[in-house]
Amino acid sequence: MLGSQDIDFSDAPELSKQYVLKSDDEAAVLDFLRQRVLALLAGLQNLCLEV
């Protein structure tokens, strides 16, 4: 994960603060994490997700 850029969600700033999200392909991550997935993640705690 070193060297990857941190991805923030402009429409979900609290989620961006809650999770560290890194990828070399930001567009693919944003496409994968659509609004429904973001809403689900926002309600969870102590989660580590690797894809």
N, C-alpha and C positions, 0 to 999 in steps of 0.2 A: 504494500500500500504506500510505500515511500515514493514520493514523486507524483502521486495522483493528486488531482485538484479536488478541493472540497466543494461539494455541490449544495447550494442553498435553494430553497423553494420560496420564491417571492410571494406566492399566495398562501404560504403556510409558514410564517416566520417562527412560530413557537416550535413547530416540528423541526425546523432547521437548528434550533437551539438544543433540542432534546436529543437529536441523533447526529453522529458524525457520518457523513456519507461521502465516499471517495470513489472516483472512477476516472479512467482515461477516456471514457466515451460518455460524456454527459448527456448527449441527446438520447442514447439508448436507455440510460437510467431514467430519464424524465419520461420517456415513452412507456417504460415498464411500470413505473410508479405513478399510475394515474390517480385521480382524486379519490376513488373508493379505497385504494390501497393506502393512500396517505391518511385518510380518515381512520382506517383500522389501526395503523401504526401509532397515530396520535393518542389512541386510547390504551395502548399497552405500555408496560413499564419493564425495565430490566431485560430488554430484548437485544439479542445479538443475531443479526441476519447477514449471511454471506451468500451471494448469488454469483 
